[in-house]
């Protein structure tokens, strides 16, 4: 295993050296002249998303004014797809985050599958490359079927990489093709004209000029080839093309040179932009295939096109929690009922019950009524001893919820699984989700637990409560401690969080507490400003506006706003939305406290830690785990809410102190900034961003400067944990091995002479059987590293489309330092059905008048038999994609024993075309199109009319009172069109 890991590191090093480009650049092209996988993916997603929104708008009779061209941006598409007015707050954070999931997983292919020919269409592995794409498409559809959209996005990004590489690595462009190769995403269409293993494909380049190195006879015969690539050996079949580049050893062997179009400086760099455009169109075709299979609304959910985040509750269901459960029902029902059908409706609903000895099952759904029914069924009873499995339930929620979600935990008991604390913090940091605890067991008016012998109190000790405070602080959430009687007053924070466009303007924690003055900047885009302060009852505060007006905590209502106190929470609601500029809040307390200021605004940001790969052609990939103490940190920051926002300052601000570490900025286009922070000191930090609206006039009274702050803490560690599975998907009933490496670092660099022993914890959110070493030891002379392996066994009963999150942690002997790696694996059953449903015996009855003025009084009908064959997975859904009629289905058994779905469709003659989509259990799609028959009236001389009718009227066809002779019908009707795609 050590040899394998060393080889992998060597591969990554070589691929990041100058001239070693092995695909379209993953994320950035600093020259600005070349397309990247990020740009290709985002362009395709924006275009296809806009197309779907346009189709929905047209079907609903709404206008759609957005022009679908190269000027599309996330904010333009989000606003055009929104049915709210242009003056409403439009949040693009979820859309941005979903796009980031896709392009980061796209870029990760160059790390995980660096030398996999089929993942890059190298070495003429066209069948293998297509298998990768088809398996990925099936996995995406299976994930969407389970409403597991996050896992679907990660898989979608990976297969987009392989598909896009085809156009850069093959000679498809050189063959003169102007459309994508559709067979790559259609399993029942054979790959044709592939160059054989012994067929020569290239000749030597002329010096550095490789523009004419493909053999003329290859192009004349239209044969498809791709370049060979190897960083260790020059071996390749006789006469074959190479990929090209400095570290492609095969390109030094005759025929020398290469054919890749990865960037404008590549061997065939003059064709780079044509290849990139084809890759965009091919990605759009792939997205269209998924769209047809899952439906428009699920497709938009997969893309992350949502205004609001999920509504996520983790609820203790033991005996004393009946009041808490009732309040969770009340507030969730209120949110659902008030926002249903609006842009504010939660994008999904997640419910995780827990007690002792169990937790779960997890409910994740987009069906509000199903969520209401499930939470209605919760019953407070039992529980055994007082501590409950709170963190196990929270772990399920963190891995199921989309990144940057708000999660609310209701409990009045200690955590029996407190050993999961570091795992929960790792998942919080990885997902950037905010966790708020509603604790009803910490104050003096504690109720005794019902049903416990001896009347043992379900109270939280200070240590128990501190565990929850630590977790909420790590996430940027709050630990609200309140009586059960007053819980309904505290749940207003849930309603606040469920509105769209919530941004964090400022937050700070002081533990231990001390009197301190805090300043924050309010810009003109912010509405509904609210401040939350948690602390002991003796805490006091005062607020001063940008105009110098003050209000103290002795005034529950004053010139600046009003506040309420419930338990340890003070909630201050600002009176006005137009007091922009610098505000100050002074807090006086020597006990621990927290401060958070939020509002609603379209202007926000997302960020991700990335790892730099050095070299002139270097790039970045997503970094898992913590920033290394004393080392440099790189972040990709994306500003949301408009194309005119300019970032001027990014800094890491100490979470519980006053230290700041400024970062350097580099714009990489489309509102994205690469931020570098040098020498990050030990500690926990949050990211603060400041900027300006470049369109705001200096003469305006509205402040153009804005400030936003990240919620999740960014912690440092001197331990490095890296883990990489050789696959990102696994089948039910199989075991996967995940090698990992633990190392000790000094100032961000592995310390070769260090030694030590580390505790290892490997956990997964599905409770699948797993093995791992309990410790690893770094021995002297081992290069400062130790290796281990985790195994994970997926049960045979696991549903296809689910996923499992594996967290591997390493902690030093002093228990003072921890780091982790988080891996997400998709569980996908092996697909053997690649045959699309077949439409048979289609027919149209009745005839529509040709005159549009008469269409409303007539009907037409379409019928057909759909089958997936005797060995297929069966037709799972039949829907009308185009048409405004009524569809009915019934089942029957065919002569060969196959199941047949009989469809009957009827519609007004004003809607004369129907497109029916059939999807089988494997996600294969068949499309059947029917068209109404029309009458065409002809003028016949009156003297011959009677005779003509008498001599030709052998049989007649009647439709809604209109009668035609058979011969006239055959001559004048437009026959039903049956198109099978």
Beta strands, then each sheet from edge to edge (+ up, - down):
strand 1: 311-316
strand 2: 349-354
strand 3: 359-365
strand 4: 406-411
strand 5: 434-439
strand 6: 479-481
strand 7: 502-510
strand 8: 516-522
strand 9: 527-534
strand 10: 540-544
strand 11: 550-552
strand 12: 561-566
strand 13: 569-574
strand 14: 581-588
strand 15: 593-600
strand 16: 604-612
strand 17: 620-622
strand 18: 627-628
strand 19: 633-640
strand 20: 645-654
strand 21: 660-662
strand 22: 664-669
strand 23: 672-677
strand 24: 684-693
strand 25: 705-709
strand 26: 714-717
strand 27: 719-724
strand 28: 729-730
strand 29: 735-746
strand 30: 749-750
strand 31: 756-764
strand 32: 769-771
strand 33: 775-778
strand 34: 785-793
strand 35: 803-812
strand 36: 818-827
strand 37: 838-845
strand 38: 847-848
strand 39: 859-867
strand 40: 875-882
strand 41: 886-893
strand 42: 899-908
strand 43: 913-920
strand 44: 925-931
strand 45: 933-934
strand 46: 956-959
strand 47: 962-965
strand 48: 979-980
sheet 1: 3+ 2- 1- 4- 5- 6-
sheet 2: 7+ 15- 9+ 13- 12+
sheet 3: 8+ 14- 10+ 11-
sheet 4: 17+ 16- 19+ 23- 22+
sheet 5: 18+ 26+ 24- 20+ 21-
sheet 6: 18+ 26+ 24- 25+
sheet 7: 27+ 29- 30+
sheet 8: 27+ 29- 34+ 32-
sheet 9: 28+ 36+ 35- 31+ 33-
sheet 10: 37+ 39- 42+ 41-
sheet 11: 38+ 45+
sheet 12: 40+ 43- 44+ 48-
sheet 13: 46+ 47-
end
